C-alpha cells in the first residue's frame, strides 16, 4: 500500500518510462491504492513533465471508475458497521469531477467550522450553538435549496454545493451534519418521505431543522403528521435517524434517477447503478 504522497511521487516517476508494462504496472498500483491516490495524490500530476500529462490524464480517465469502486471497497475494510460519511461524499465528488481538489474541500469545511466557532463560546448550550450554526450557514453563507433547478446533478456534489451554496435536501443536510459534528453537536439525518432533514439532540430536547428551506425548524408532531400522510411509513423508525450507509445510498439513487430519467445520460446512470450495487452487496 502507498502510505505517503512521497511514495506516490516515486511511483509516478516511473511514468516517464515508455515501456507499456511499466505503464500497466502504474495503473494497477493506482487502482490498488485508489483511496490514498484520490485523497492525497491527485495533485502529484504537476510533478510530471508537461509532455507526459496528456497520456497520464488519459490513463486516469480509463481507470476512473475502477478508482472510485476500489476506494469504496477500501472503506469497507475499516468501517464494517457504517460508511464514513465525509469520505463517501468526497468520493462522490471525485466520481463526478476527477479534477476536484479534495484538500481544498477539507480546507473549506474546516474554514467554515472555524468561522462558526467564532460565533459562540465554550459555555454556550447546544441550543445556542445550533442557533449560531444556523445563522452562519443560512444567513452568512446563504445556504438554501435549489428549487429552481432541483434535478441538476450538481445539487448532489459537495464541491459544487460549497461553491454555489445551493443543493437538494439530503446534500444540504449532509453539509450541515459535517460541520455540526465538527463543533460537537449530536445530529442525525432524518429520511422523510420525498424529503430529508436534520435532527439535533442535546440530551433533553430535540430539534428538527430543514436545510433546504434555510433552516426552518419543525416540531416532532409536525414531522409525524408529515410522515403519516404517506402510506406504509413508520414515524418512530424514521425519526430515530438513519445510518451513513442509508444516506449515501439515498444520494446515489437520487443521482441514478436524475441521470436515467431527467438527463438521459445512460452511461452515468449505469456507473452509479454499479456503485450502488457494490455498496448494497456489502451492507445488505
C-alpha positions, 0 to 999 in steps of 0.5 A: 500500500502507498502510505505517503504522497512521497511514495506516490511521487516515486511511483509516478516517476516511473511514468516517464518510462515508455515501456507499456508494462511499466505503464500497466504496472502504474495503473494497477498500483493506482487502482490498488491504492485508489483511496490514498491516490484520490485523497492525497495524490491527485495533485502529484500530476504537476510533478510530471513533465508537461509532455507526459500529462496528456497520456497520464490524464488519459490513463486516469480517465480509463481507470476512473471508475475502477478508482472510485469502486476500489476506494469504496471497497477500501472503506469497507475494510475499516468501517464494517458497521457504517460508511464514513460519511465525509469520505463517501461524499468526497468520493462522490465528488471525485466520481463526478469531477476527477479534477476536484481538489479534495484538500481544498474541500477539507480546507473549506469545511474546516474554514467554515467550522472555524468561522462558526466557532467564532460565533459562540463560546465554550459555555454556550448550550447546544441550543445556542450553538445550533442557533449560531450554526444556523445563522452562519450557514443560512444567513452568512453563507446563504445556504438554501435549496435549489428549487429552481433547478432541483434535478441538476446533478450538481445539487448532489456534489459537495464541491459544487454545493460549497461553491454555489451554496445551493443543493437538494435536501439530503446534500444540504443536510449532509453539509450541515451534519459535517460541520455540526459534528465538527463543533460537537453537536449530536445530529442525525439525518432524518429520511422523510418521505420525498424529503430529508432533514436534520435532527439535533439532540442535546440530551433533553430536547430535540430539534428538527431543522430543514436545510433546504428551506434555510433552516426552518425548524419543525416540531416532532408532531409536525414531522409525524403528521408529515410522515403519516400522510404517506402510506406504509411509513413508520414515524418512530423508525424514521425519526430515530435517524438513519445510518451513513450507509442509508444516506449515501445510498439515498444520494446515489439513487437520487443521482441514478434517477436524475441521470436515467430519467431527467438527463438521459445520460445512460452511461452515468446512470449505469456507473452509479447503478454499479456503485450502488450495487457494490455498496448494497452487496456489502451492507445488505 
